[in-house]
């Protein structure tokens, strides 16, 4: 995986680092054997010295004591590396057990919670330094660490269906190509056409201008631009993140949990209805852009394989989607954005067409009370990152710009914006359910 750092931004081909703790422990066992053999070598040298004259050693450039010290140091180094590997394995296992405990707690499985906590206690007792290393990590840890912290907001003990919660452990923020979210039987929310905001007539050919067209601060949740191209028609789609809680809001935390759990969220139902209202049909050409929940939604649309997706770009999405081998995929993720961390590092290998990439940046390296407002998750922060990426000399950025420029010179046919309202007759929460606190960050 090639990583290019431009100013504050790292650009890579993507791919999560999968840690196999069993192999770490196997490697540690190999080092134990190596240390034992080196100890034997020290003993052999000492015994040989009793039989061989000491005056032959300087010919080799080494004295007896130097040889013994070098071999002994190698044995000590092998034991040190063994300890480090075992501690490293414990760090990852503790993080995994914490995530399992959080999932089990959300699902109401007290026995599983107890088992996970017992395992954590045993690891912390055996490797007392592991917890400190986990706490002192320079980043925010993987998505499951943040999933543990955000679980009260995501689940609220009653906001998500049991099916959605059960799928969380299997998906881990990844949407494979060919995935069609299963229906929940809920009705499609009411689609509300709105006057579109004024934007340039020409389609955006860089990431920052594209993010600038995502609806913000009003009733609109989705903007769809239809273009006439040399080969037919194409659509640029811009989808907003979470907005509000309760009432008739569709882009809320309930839709977040439904979508993250692999279901057809109410927001997904609304988005597909908006696409149909704008004239989009299966097989049509799409350029997709989304922030936060909007990133998850455009990723879900791209992963179905139902459309000719040319570009899918997400900013701060809680999921990583595989849009297929023909679509150019660009994921913007901030290292201090807990929502983006829910993607858990994404897929093990690059997804999307050749030239697809993940761009990462840490917005505010110093942790503090300001992080409670999730500033690194705001669209404005991702717009700044997009500007840095656009200015990069990385050839993959040039490839994405070239793909976006397919709409350069295309004639704008229409620009539509939509809001959505819940169908009042169908409650989304059980009576007495507690709504999570709003972050206002999308």
ROTORTI-878438 format. One record per residue: x, z, y of N, C-alpha, C in turn; residue in one letter. Coordinates in steps of 0.2 Angstrom, whole numbers, plus 2048, in hexadecimal, padded with zeros to 3 digits. Atoms other than C-alpha are relative to their C-alpha. Example, Ala and Ser with C-alpha at 12.3 -4.5 7.8 and 13.67 -1.06 7.14 Angstrom:
BEGIN
   n.px   n.pz   n.py   ca.px   ca.pz   ca.py   c.px   c.pz   c.py   aa
    804    800    7FA     83E     827     7EA    804    800    806    a
    7FC    7FF    7FA     844     824     7FB    7FC    803    805    s
// end
This chain:
BEGIN
   n.px   n.pz   n.py   ca.px   ca.pz   ca.py   c.px   c.pz   c.py   aa
    804    800    7FA     800     800     800    804    800    806    x
    7FC    801    7FA     808     7FA     810    7FD    804    806    x
    802    7FC    7FA     806     806     81F    804    7FE    806    x
    7FC    802    7F9     80A     800     831    7FD    805    805    x
    802    7FB    7FA     80A     80D     83F    801    7FD    806    x
    800    803    7F9     806     806     850    7FE    805    805    x
    802    7FB    7FB     807     813     85E    7FD    806    7FC    x
    803    7FA    804     7FB     820     857    7FC    7FE    7FA    x
    804    803    805     7F2     815     84A    804    7FE    7FA    x
    7FD    802    806     7F7     813     838    7FB    7FB    7FD    x
    805    805    803     7F0     803     830    803    7FF    7F9    x
    7FF    800    807     7F0     802     81D    7FB    7FB    7FD    x
    804    804    804     7E9     7F7     810    7FA    804    7FC    x
    805    7FC    802     7DE     806     80B    803    802    7F9    x
    7FF    7FE    806     7DD     80E     7FA    802    808    800    x
    7FF    7F9    800     7DC     821     7F6    806    802    7FB    x
    7FB    7FD    804     7EA     82B     7EE    7FD    804    7FB    x
    804    7FC    805     7E3     831     7DD    806    805    7FD    x
    7FB    7FB    802     7EC     841     7D8    7FD    802    7F9    x
    802    7FE    807     7EC     844     7C5    804    807    7FF    x
    7FD    7F9    801     7F0     857     7C3    803    801    7F9    x
    7FD    800    806     7F3     855     7B1    807    7FD    7FF    x
    7FA    803    800     801     849     7B4    805    804    804    x
    7FC    7FB    7FC     808     855     7C1    803    805    7FB    x
    7FE    7FB    804     809     862     7B4    804    7FE    7FA    x
    7FC    803    805     810     857     7A7    807    7FE    803    x
    7F9    801    7FD     81E     852     7B3    804    807    801    x
    7FD    7FA    7FF     821     864     7B6    803    803    7F9    x
    7FE    7FE    807     823     867     7A3    806    7FC    7FE    x
    7FA    804    801     830     859     7A3    806    803    803    x
    7FA    7FD    7FC     83A     862     7B0    802    806    7FD    x
    7FE    7FA    804     839     872     7A6    805    7FE    7FB    x
    7FC    802    805     841     869     798    807    7FE    802    x
    7FA    802    7FD     84E     861     7A3    804    806    802    x
    7FC    7FA    7FE     853     872     7AA    803    803    7FA    x
    7FD    7FD    806     855     879     799    806    7FC    7FD    x
    7FB    803    802     860     86B     794    806    800    804    x
    7FA    7FF    7FC     86B     86D     7A3    803    806    800    x
    7FD    7F9    801     86D     87F     7A0    804    800    7FA    x
    7FC    801    806     873     87A     78F    806    7FD    801    x
    7FA    804    7FE     87F     86E     797    805    805    803    x
    7FC    7FB    7FD     886     87C     7A1    804    804    7FB    x
    7FD    7FC    805     889     887     792    805    7FB    7FC    x
    7FB    804    804     891     878     789    806    7FF    804    x
    7FA    801    7FC     89D     875     797    804    807    800    x
    7FC    7F9    800     8A2     888     797    803    800    7F9    x
    7FD    7FF    807     8A5     887     784    806    7FB    7FF    x
    7FA    805    800     8AF     877     786    806    802    803    x
    7FA    7FE    7FC     8BA     87F     793    804    805    7FC    x
    7FC    7FB    804     8BF     88C     786    805    7FC    7FB    x
    7FC    803    805     8C6     87E     77B    804    7FA    803    x
    7FD    805    7FD     8CC     871     788    804    803    806    x
    7FB    7FD    7FB     8DB     874     793    7FD    7FE    807    x
    803    801    7F9     8D5     876     7A6    804    7FB    804    x
    7FC    804    7FC     8E3     86B     7AC    7FD    7F8    800    x
    803    807    801     8D9     85B     7A6    7FA    7FF    805    x
    806    801    7FB     8CA     85E     7B2    802    7FD    806    x
    7FE    803    7FA     8D3     85A     7C2    800    7F8    800    x
    7FF    808    801     8D6     848     7BB    7F9    7FD    802    x
    806    802    7FF     8C3     846     7BC    7FD    801    807    x
    802    7FF    7F9     8C2     84C     7CE    7FC    807    801    x
    804    7FA    800     8B9     85C     7C9    804    806    7FD    x
    7FE    7FA    804     8BE     86E     7C5    7FB    802    7FC    x
    804    7FD    804     8B6     878     7B8    7FA    803    804    x
    805    7FD    7FC     8AC     882     7C5    7FC    7FB    803    x
    804    805    7FD     8A6     873     7CE    7FB    7FD    7FC    x
    805    803    805     89F     86B     7BF    7FB    805    7FE    x
    805    7FB    801     896     87B     7BA    7FB    801    805    x
    804    7FF    7FA     88F     87D     7CB    7FB    7FA    801    x
    804    806    7FF     889     86B     7CC    7FA    7FF    7FB    x
    805    801    806     880     86B     7BB    7FB    806    801    x
    804    7FA    7FF     879     87D     7BF    7FB    7FE    806    x
    805    802    7FA     872     876     7D0    7FB    7FB    7FE    x
    806    805    802     869     868     7C7    7FB    804    7FC    x
    805    7FC    804     861     874     7BB    7FB    804    805    x
    804    7FC    7FB     85B     87F     7CA    7FB    7FB    804    x
    804    804    7FD     855     870     7D3    7FA    7FD    7FC    x
    805    802    804     84B     86A     7C4    7FA    806    800    x
    804    7FA    800     843     87C     7C3    7FC    800    807    x
    803    800    7FA     83F     87B     7D6    7FA    7FA    800    x
    805    805    800     836     86A     7D4    7FA    801    7FB    x
    805    7FE    805     82D     871     7C5    7FB    804    804    x
    804    7FB    7FC     826     87F     7D0    7FC    7FC    805    x
    804    803    7FA     821     873     7DE    7FA    7FB    7FD    x
    805    804    803     818     867     7D2    7FA    804    7FE    x
    805    7FC    803     80E     875     7CA    7FC    803    806    x
    804    7FE    7FB     809     87C     7DB    7FC    7FB    803    x
    804    806    7FE     804     86B     7E1    7FA    7FE    7FC    x
    806    801    804     7F9     869     7D2    7FB    805    801    x
    805    7FA    7FF     7F1     87A     7D6    7FC    7FE    807    x
    803    802    7FA     7EE     874     7E8    7FA    7FC    7FF    x
    805    805    801     7E4     865     7E3    7FA    803    7FB    x
    805    7FD    804     7DB     86F     7D5    7FB    805    804    x
    803    7FC    7FC     7D6     87C     7E1    7FB    7FD    805    x
    804    804    7FC     7CF     86F     7ED    7FA    7FD    7FD    x
    806    803    805     7C5     867     7DF    7FB    805    7FE    x
    805    7FB    802     7BE     877     7D9    7FC    803    806    x
    804    7FE    7FA     7B8     87C     7EB    7FB    7FB    801    x
    805    805    7FF     7AF     86B     7EC    7FB    801    7FA    x
    805    7FF    805     7A7     86E     7DB    7FC    806    801    x
    804    7FA    7FF     7A2     87F     7E0    7FA    7FF    806    x
    804    802    7FB     79A     878     7F0    7FA    7FC    7FD    x
    806    805    803     790     86A     7E6    7FC    805    7FC    x
    804    7FC    805     78B     877     7D9    7FB    805    804    x
    804    7FB    7FC     785     883     7E7    7FA    7FC    803    x
    805    804    7FD     77B     875     7EF    7FA    7FE    7FB    x
    805    802    806     773     870     7DE    7FD    807    7FD    x
    803    7FA    802     76F     883     7DB    802    802    7F9    x
    7FD    7FE    807     77A     884     7CB    805    806    801    x
    7FC    7FA    7FF     780     896     7CC    806    801    7FB    x
    7FA    7FF    806     78A     895     7BB    806    7FB    802    x
    7FA    804    7FF     794     886     7C1    804    803    806    x
    7FC    7FD    7FA     798     88F     7D2    804    805    7FD    x
    7FC    7FA    803     79E     89E     7C8    806    7FD    7FC    x
    7FA    803    804     7A9     893     7BC    805    7FD    805    x
    7FB    803    7FB     7B1     88A     7CB    803    805    804    x
    7FD    7FB    7FD     7B4     89A     7D4    805    804    7FC    x
    7FB    7FD    804     7BC     8A2     7C5    807    7FC    7FF    x
    7FA    804    801     7C8     893     7C3    804    800    806    x
    7FD    7FF    7FA     7CC     894     7D5    804    806    801    x
    7FD    7F9    801     7D0     8A7     7D3    807    7FF    7FC    x
    7FB    800    805     7DB     8A3     7C4    806    7FC    803    x
    7FB    804    7FD     7E5     895     7CD    803    804    806    x
    7FD    7FC    7FA     7E8     8A0     7DD    804    806    7FD    x
    7FC    7FB    803     7EE     8AE     7D2    807    7FD    7FD    x
    7FA    803    804     7FA     8A3     7C8    805    7FC    805    x
    7FC    804    7FB     800     899     7D8    7FE    803    807    x
    802    7FD    7FA     7FE     8A4     7E7    802    7FC    806    x
    7FF    805    7FB     806     897     7F2    7FC    7FA    801    x
    805    806    7FF     7F9     88A     7EF    7FB    800    805    x
    805    7FF    7FB     7EC     891     7FA    803    7FF    807    x
    7FD    801    7F9     7F8     892     809    802    7F9    801    x
    7FF    807    7FF     7FD     880     806    7FA    7FD    802    x
    807    803    7FF     7EB     87B     806    7FE    801    807    x
    802    7FE    7F9     7E8     885     816    804    7FD    805    x
    7FC    802    7FB     7F7     87F     81F    801    7F8    800    x
    800    807    800     7F4     86C     81B    800    7FD    807    x
    800    803    7F9     7F8     862     82B    7FA    7FC    801    x
    807    803    7FF     7E8     858     828    7FA    804    7FF    x
    806    7FD    801     7D7     85C     825    7FE    801    7F8    x
    802    800    807     7D8     85A     812    7FC    7FB    7FE    x
    804    805    803     7CE     84F     807    7F8    801    802    x
    807    800    7FE     7BC     84B     809    7FC    806    7FD    x
    804    7FA    803     7B6     859     7FD    801    806    804    x
    7FF    7FA    7FC     7BE     866     808    7FB    800    805    x
    805    801    7FB     7B4     860     816    7F9    800    7FE    x
    807    7FF    803     7A5     85E     80B    7FE    807    7FF    x
    801    7F9    801     7A6     870     807    7FE    803    807    x
    801    7FE    7F9     7A6     874     81A    7F9    7FE    802    x
    806    803    7FD     798     868     81E    7FA    801    7FC    x
    805    800    805     78D     86B     80F    7F9    804    803    x
    806    7FD    7FD     781     877     819    7FC    7FC    804    x
    803    805    7FC     77E     869     825    7FD    7FB    7FD    x
    803    805    803     77C     85C     819    7FA    801    7FB    x
    805    7FF    805     771     864     80C    7FB    805    803    x
    805    7FB    7FD     769     873     815    7FC    803    7FA    x
    803    7FD    806     764     879     803    7FA    7FC    7FE    x
    806    803    802     755     86E     804    7FF    7F9    803    x
    802    806    7FD     757     85E     80E    801    7FA    7FB    x
    7FF    805    804     75E     853     800    7FD    801    7F9    x
    803    800    806     756     84E     7F0    805    802    7FB    x
    7FC    7FE    805     75D     855     7E0    804    7FA    7FD    x
    7FC    806    802     762     843     7DB    805    7FF    804    x
    7FA    801    7FB     76C     841     7EB    805    804    7FF    x
    7FB    7FB    801     775     851     7E8    804    7FF    7FA    x
    7FD    801    807     779     84D     7D6    805    7FA    800    x
    7FC    806    800     780     83C     7DB    807    801    804    x
    7FB    7FF    7FB     78C     843     7E8    807    801    7FC    x
    7FA    7FF    804     799     849     7DA    802    7F9    7FD    x
    7FE    806    804     799     838     7D2    803    7FB    806    x
    7FE    805    7FB     79A     82D     7E2    806    801    804    x
    7FA    7FE    7FC     7A7     837     7ED    801    7FB    806    x
    7FF    804    7FA     7A3     82C     7FC    802    7F9    7FF    x
    7FE    807    802     7A6     81B     7F3    7FA    7FC    7FE    x
    805    804    802     79A     80D     7F2    803    7FA    7FD    x
    7FD    806    803     79F     800     7E5    7FC    7FA    802    x
    804    807    7FF     79B     7ED     7E7    7FB    7FF    7FB    x
    805    802    804     78B     7E8     7E0    7FB    806    7FF    x
    804    7FA    800     783     7F9     7E4    7F9    7FF    804    x
    806    801    7FD     770     7F8     7E8    7FD    808    800    x
    803    7F9    800     76A     80A     7EE    7F9    800    7FC    x
    806    800    804     75C     80F     7E2    7FA    802    805    x
    805    7FF    7FB     74B     810     7EB    7FD    808    7FE    x
    803    7F9    800     743     822     7EE    7F9    800    800    x
    807    800    800     731     81C     7EF    7FD    802    807    x
    802    7FE    7F9     731     821     802    7FE    7F9    803    x
    802    806    7FC     728     815     80E    805    7FE    805    x
    7FB    803    7FB     732     80A     81A    7FE    803    807    x
    802    7FD    7FA     733     813     82B    7FD    7FA    805    x
    803    805    7FB     72A     80A     83A    806    7FD    804    x
    7FB    803    7FC     735     7FE     842    7FE    7FE    807    x
    802    800    7F9     735     7FE     855    805    7FB    804    x
    7FC    805    7FC     73B     7EE     85F    801    803    807    x
    7FE    7FD    7F9     744     7F3     86F    803    7FA    804    x
    7FD    805    7FC     74A     7E9     87E    808    801    7FF    x
    7F9    7FF    801     75C     7E5     87A    804    801    806    x
    7FC    7FF    7FA     76A     7EB     885    804    7FA    801    x
    7FC    806    7FE     774     7DE     88E    807    800    7FE    x
    7F9    800    803     784     7D9     886    802    7F9    801    x
    7FE    807    7FF     78F     7CA     888    7FD    7FB    7FB    x
    803    805    805     788     7BA     880    804    7FE    7FB    x
    7FB    802    806     798     7B6     876    800    806    7FB    x
    7FF    7FB    805     79A     7BF     866    807    804    801    x
    7FA    7FD    800     7A8     7CC     865    805    7FE    7FB    x
    7FA    803    804     7B9     7C6     85E    805    806    7FF    x
    7FC    7FB    802     7C1     7D7     85D    7FC    807    7FF    x
    803    7FA    803     7BD     7E9     856    7FD    804    806    x
    803    7FB    7FB     7BB     7F3     866    7FA    7FD    804    x
    806    803    7FD     7AF     7E7     86F    7FA    800    7FB    x
    805    7FF    805     7A5     7E7     85E    7FD    807    800    x
    802    7F9    800     7A4     7FA     85E    7FC    801    806    x
    804    7FF    7FA     79E     7F9     870    7F9    7FD    800    x
    807    802    800     78E     7F0     86B    7FC    804    7FB    x
    805    7FB    804     788     7FE     85F    7FC    804    805    x
    804    7FC    7FC     779     806     867    802    807    801    x
    7FE    7F9    7FF     77C     817     86F    7FC    803    805    x
    803    7FD    7FA     772     823     879    7F9    7FF    801    x
    807    802    7FF     761     81B     878    7FC    800    7FA    x
    804    800    806     753     818     86C    802    7FB    7FA    x
    7FD    805    805     75C     809     864    805    803    7FB    x
    7FC    7FE    806     764     80C     853    804    7FA    7FD    x
    7FD    806    802     768     7FA     84F    800    7FA    805    x
    800    806    7FC     76D     7EA     858    802    7FA    7FB    x
    7FF    806    804     76C     7D9     850    801    7FA    804    x
    7FF    806    7FC     773     7C9     858    800    7FA    7FB    x
    800    806    804     76F     7B8     850    804    7FA    804    x
    7FC    805    7FD     77B     7AA     853    7FF    7F9    7FC    x
    7FF    807    803     77B     797     850    807    7FE    7FF    x
    7F9    802    801     78B     791     848    800    7F9    7FE    x
    7FF    807    803     792     781     842    7FD    7FF    7F9    x
    803    800    806     78C     785     831    7F9    803    7FF    x
    807    7FD    801     77B     78D     834    7FF    805    805    x
    801    7FA    7FC     777     79E     83A    804    806    7FE    x
    7FC    7FA    802     780     7AF     83A    7FD    806    804    x
    802    7FA    7FD     77C     7C1     83F    805    805    801    x
    7FB    7FB    7FF     786     7CE     847    7FB    806    801    x
    805    7FA    801     77E     7E0     843    804    806    802    x
    7FD    7FA    7FD     783     7F0     84C    7FB    806    7FF    x
    804    7FB    802     77D     800     845    802    807    802    x
    7FE    7FA    7FE     77D     811     84D    800    806    7FB    x
    7FF    7FA    804     781     822     846    7FA    805    801    x
    806    7FB    800     776     832     844    7FE    802    807    x
    803    7FE    7FA     76B     836     852    7FA    804    7FF    x
    805    7FB    800     761     846     853    7FE    802    7F9    x
    802    7FD    806     758     850     846    7F8    801    800    x
    807    7FF    800     746     852     840    7FB    7FB    804    x
    805    804    7FC     736     84B     848    800    7F9    7FC    x
    800    807    803     735     838     845    806    7FC    800    x
    7FA    803    800     747     835     846    802    7FD    7F9    x
    7FE    803    806     74D     829     838    808    801    7FE    x
    7F9    7FF    801     760     82A     83B    802    807    801    x
    7FE    7F9    800     762     83C     837    804    802    7FA    x
    7FC    7FD    806     76B     848     82B    7FD    7FF    7F9    x
    803    801    806     75E     845     81E    802    7F9    7FD    x
    7FE    806    802     762     833     81D    808    800    7FF    x
    7F9    800    802     775     837     81D    800    803    7F9    x
    800    7FD    807     772     842     80D    7FE    7FB    7FB    x
    803    805    805     767     834     805    805    7FB    7FF    x
    7FB    805    800     774     827     809    806    802    7FC    x
    7FA    7FE    803     783     831     804    7FF    801    7F9    x
    801    7FF    807     77B     835     7F4    7FE    7FA    7FC    x
    801    806    803     778     823     7F0    7F9    7FE    800    x
    807    802    800     766     822     7F3    7FE    7FB    806    x
    802    804    7FA     75C     816     7FF    7FE    805    805    x
    802    7FB    7FB     75C     821     80E    7FA    7FC    804    x
    805    803    7FC     74E     81F     81A    803    7FB    806    x
    7FD    804    7FB     75A     818     827    802    7F9    7FC    x
    7FE    806    804     760     80B     819    7F9    7FB    800    x
    807    804    800     74D     806     817    7FF    7FD    807    x
    801    803    7F9     74C     804     82A    804    7FA    801    x
    7FB    805    7FF     75C     7FA     82B    7FE    7F9    7FD    x
    801    807    803     757     7ED     81E    7F9    7FD    802    x
    807    802    7FD     745     7EC     826    802    7FC    806    x
    7FE    803    7F9     74E     7E8     837    803    7F9    7FE    x
    7FC    806    801     759     7DB     82F    7FB    7FB    7FE    x
    806    804    802     749     7D3     827    7FC    7FD    807    x
    804    801    7FA     740     7D4     838    804    7FB    804    x
    7FC    804    7FC     74F     7CB     840    801    7F9    7FD    x
    7FF    806    803     74E     7BD     834    806    7FF    7FB    x
    7FA    800    805     75D     7C2     828    7FD    7FF    7F9    x
    802    801    806     75B     7BC     817    806    800    7FB    x
    7FA    800    805     765     7BE     807    804    7FA    800    x
    7FC    806    7FF     774     7B3     808    803    7FE    807    x
    7FE    801    7F9     775     7B3     81B    807    803    801    x
    7F9    7FE    7FD     786     7B5     824    7FF    806    804    x
    801    7FA    7FC     788     7C7     82B    807    802    802    x
    7FA    7FC    7FD     795     7D0     836    7FD    807    801    x
    803    7FA    800     792     7E2     834    805    805    803    x
    7FD    7FA    7FD     797     7F1     83F    7FC    806    800    x
    804    7FA    800     792     803     83E    805    806    801    x
    7FD    7FA    7FE     797     814     844    7FD    806    7FC    x
    803    7FA    803     795     824     839    7FB    7FE    7FB    x
    805    802    804     785     823     830    7FF    7F8    800    x
    800    807    800     784     811     836    805    7FC    7FC    x
    7FB    802    804     794     80E     82E    7FE    800    7F8    x
    803    800    807     78D     814     81D    7FB    7FB    7FF    x
    805    805    801     77E     809     820    802    7F9    7FF    x
    7FE    807    800     787     7F9     823    805    7FF    7FA    x
    7FC    800    807     793     7FD     814    7FB    7FF    7FA    x
    804    801    805     784     7FF     809    7FD    7F9    800    x
    802    807    800     77D     7EE     80F    805    7FB    7FD    x
    7FA    804    802     78E     7E6     80C    801    800    7F9    x
    7FE    7FF    807     790     7ED     7FB    7FB    7FD    7FB    x
    805    803    805     780     7E6     7F4    802    7F9    7FE    x
    7FF    807    802     787     7D5     7F4    7FB    7FB    801    x
    805    804    7FF     777     7CE     7FA    801    7FB    806    x
    7FF    804    7FA     77E     7C6     80A    807    7FD    800    x
    7F9    803    7FF     78D     7BB     80F    803    804    806    x
    7FD    7FC    7FB     796     7C9     818    807    7FE    801    x
    7F9    802    7FE     7A5     7C3     822    804    806    802    x
    7FC    7FB    7FE     7AA     7D3     82A    7FB    807    800    x
    803    7FA    800     7A5     7E5     827    805    805    803    x
    7FB    7FB    7FD     7AD     7F2     833    7FC    807    801    x
    803    7F9    7FF     7A9     805     833    804    804    804    x
    7FC    7FB    7FC     7AE     813     83E    7FD    807    7FF    x
    802    7F9    802     7AD     825     838    7FB    800    7FB    x
    805    800    805     7A3     820     829    801    806    7FB    x
    7FF    7FB    805     7A0     82E     81C    801    7FD    7F9    x
    800    803    807     7A1     821     80E    805    7FA    801    x
    7FC    806    800     7AD     813     809    7FC    7FB    7FC    x
    804    805    804     7A4     803     803    805    7FA    7FE    x
    7FD    806    802     7AB     7F4     7F9    7FB    7FB    801    x
    804    805    7FE     7A4     7E5     801    801    7F9    7FC    x
    7FF    806    803     7AA     7D9     7F5    807    7FC    802    x
    7F9    804    7FF     7BA     7CD     7F4    800    7FB    806    x
    801    805    7FA     7B3     7C1     802    800    804    807    x
    802    7FD    7F9     7AF     7CE     810    807    803    802    x
    7FB    7FD    7FD     7BC     7D4     81C    7FE    807    802    x
    803    7F9    7FF     7BB     7E7     81C    805    804    804    x
    7FC    7FC    7FC     7C2     7F2     82A    7FD    807    801    x
    802    7F9    800     7C0     805     829    804    804    805    x
    7FC    7FC    7FC     7C5     810     838    7FE    807    7FF    x
    801    7F9    802     7C7     822     833    805    804    804    x
    7FC    7FB    7FD     7CE     831     83D    802    805    7FC    x
    7FE    7FA    805     7D8     83E     834    7FD    806    802    x
    804    7F9    7FE     7CF     84C     83E    7F9    7FF    801    x
    807    801    800     7BE     845     83B    7FD    802    7FA    x
    803    7FE    806     7B5     84F     82E    7FB    7FB    7FC    x
    804    805    802     7A8     842     82C    803    7FA    7FC    x
    7FC    806    803     7B4     834     828    803    803    7F9    x
    7FC    7FD    805     7BD     840     81C    7FB    800    7F9    x
    804    800    806     7AD     840     811    801    7FA    7FB    x
    7FF    806    804     7B2     82F     80B    805    801    7FB    x
    7FC    7FE    805     7BF     838     801    806    7FC    7FF    x
    7FA    805    801     7CD     82B     804    7FE    7F9    7FE    x
    802    807    801     7C3     81C     7FF    801    7FF    7F8    x
    7FF    802    806     7C6     812     7F0    808    800    7FE    x
    7F9    800    802     7D6     812     7E5    804    7FA    802    x
    7FC    806    7FE     7DB     801     7EA    7FC    7FC    806    x
    803    803    7FA     7D7     7F5     7F9    7FA    7FD    7FE    x
    807    803    801     7C5     7EF     7FA    800    7FA    806    x
    801    805    7FB     7C0     7DF     803    804    7FA    7FF    x
    7FC    805    800     7C8     7CF     807    807    801    801    x
    7F9    7FF    7FE     7DB     7CD     809    800    801    807    x
    7FF    7FF    7F9     7E0     7D4     819    7FB    806    803    x
    804    7FA    7FE     7D3     7E2     819    804    806    801    x
    7FC    7FA    7FF     7D9     7F3     81F    7FD    806    802    x
    802    7FA    7FE     7D7     805     823    804    802    806    x
    7FC    7FE    7FB     7DC     80B     834    7FF    807    802    x
    801    7F8    7FF     7DF     81E     837    804    802    806    x
    7FD    7FC    7FA     7E3     829     846    7FE    807    800    x
    802    7F9    7FF     7E3     83B     84A    7FF    801    807    x
    802    800    7F9     7DA     83D     85A    803    806    804    x
    7FE    7FA    7FD     7DE     84F     85E    804    805    7FB    x
    7FD    7FC    805     7EC     857     853    800    807    800    x
    800    7F9    7FF     7EA     868     85A    7F9    803    7FE    x
    807    7FE    802     7DB     871     851    7FE    806    805    x
    803    7FB    7FB     7D0     87C     85C    7F9    800    800    x
    807    800    800     7BF     880     861    7FC    7FA    802    x
    802    806    7FE     7BD     86F     868    7FD    7FC    7FA    x
    801    804    806     7BC     868     857    7F9    801    7FD    x
    806    7FF    802     7AB     870     854    7FB    7FB    802    x
    804    805    7FE     7A3     862     85E    802    7F9    7FD    x
    7FE    806    803     7AB     855     853    802    7FB    804    x
    7FE    805    7FB     7B4     84C     861    803    7FA    7FD    x
    7FD    806    803     7BE     841     855    7FB    7FC    7FC    x
    805    804    804     7AE     83B     84D    7FC    7FB    805    x
    804    804    7FB     7A6     834     85E    802    7F9    800    x
    7FF    808    800     7A4     821     860    805    7FF    805    x
    7FC    802    7FB     7AE     822     870    808    801    7FD    x
    7FA    7FF    803     7BD     829     866    802    7FA    7FC    x
    7FE    806    805     7BC     81B     859    801    7F9    804    x
    7FF    806    7FC     7BA     80E     867    808    800    803    x
    7F9    800    7FE     7CB     814     86E    805    7FE    7FA    x
    7FC    802    806     7D2     812     85C    800    7F9    7FF    x
    801    807    801     7CB     801     85B    804    7FC    805    x
    7FC    803    7FB     7D4     7FC     86B    807    800    7FE    x
    7FA    7FF    802     7E4     802     864    802    7FB    7FA    x
    800    805    805     7E1     7F8     854    800    7F9    802    x
    801    807    7FE     7DC     7E8     85D    807    7FE    804    x
    7FA    802    7FD     7ED     7E9     867    806    800    7FB    x
    7FB    800    805     7F7     7EB     857    802    7F9    7FE    x
    7FD    807    802     803     7DD     851    7FF    7FF    7F9    x
    801    800    807     7FE     7E1     83F    7FD    7F9    7FE    x
    803    806    802     7FA     7D0     837    7F9    801    7FD    x
    807    7FE    803     7EB     7D8     82E    7FB    800    806    x
    805    800    7FB     7E3     7DB     83F    7FF    7F9    803    x
    801    807    7FE     7E6     7C9     844    7FB    7FC    7FB    x
    805    803    805     7DD     7C4     834    7F9    802    801    x
    807    7FE    7FF     7CE     7CE     838    7FD    7FD    807    x
    802    804    7FA     7CE     7C7     84A    7FE    7F9    7FF    x
    802    807    801     7CE     7B6     843    7FA    7FF    7FC    x
    806    800    804     7C0     7BA     837    7FA    801    805    x
    805    7FF    7FB     7B6     7C1     846    7FF    7FA    805    x
    800    805    7FC     7BA     7B2     850    7FC    7FA    7FD    x
    804    805    803     7B0     7A7     844    7F9    7FF    805    x
    805    800    7FB     7A2     7AB     851    801    7FE    807    x
    7FE    803    7FA     7AC     7A5     85F    7FD    7F9    802    x
    803    807    7FE     7A2     797     868    7F9    800    7FD    x
    807    800    803     792     79B     85E    7FB    801    805    x
    806    7FF    7FB     782     79A     868    7FC    806    7FE    x
    804    7FB    801     779     7AA     86A    7F8    7FE    800    x
    807    802    800     767     7A7     864    7FB    806    802    x
    804    7FA    7FE     760     7B9     866    804    806    7FF    x
    7FD    7F9    801     765     7CB     868    7FA    805    800    x
    805    7FC    801     759     7D8     861    802    807    7FF    x
    7FE    7F9    802     75A     7EB     861    7F9    804    7FE    x
    806    7FC    803     74F     7F7     857    801    807    7FF    x
    801    7F9    802     74A     809     855    7FC    801    7FA    x
    804    7FF    806     741     811     847    7FD    807    801    x
    804    7F9    800     734     81F     845    7FE    801    7F9    x
    803    7FE    807     72F     829     835    7F9    7FF    800    x
    808    800    801     71E     826     82E    7FE    807    7FF    x
    802    7F9    800     716     837     832    7FD    802    7FA    x
    804    7FD    805     70B     838     823    805    802    7FA    x
    7FC    7FE    806     71A     83A     817    806    805    802    x
    7FB    7FB    7FE     724     84A     819    807    7FF    7FD    x
    7F9    801    802     737     849     817    803    806    7FD    x
    7FD    7FA    802     73A     85B     814    7FB    804    7FD    x
    805    7FC    803     732     868     80A    7FE    805    805    x
    802    7FB    7FB     728     875     814    805    806    800    x
    7FC    7FA    800     733     883     81A    808    7FE    800    x
    7F9    802    800     743     879     819    803    801    807    x
    7FC    7FF    7FA     751     87D     826    804    7FA    802    x
    7FC    806    7FE     758     86F     830    807    802    802    x
    7F9    7FE    7FE     76B     86F     832    801    7FF    808    x
    7FE    800    7F9     773     871     843    802    7F9    802    x
    7FE    807    7FE     775     861     84D    807    800    803    x
    7FA    801    7FD     786     85B     851    801    7FB    805    x
    801    805    7FB     781     84D     85C    806    7FB    800    x
    7FA    805    800     791     843     856    7FE    7FA    7FC    x
    801    806    804     788     836     84C    802    801    7F9    x
// end
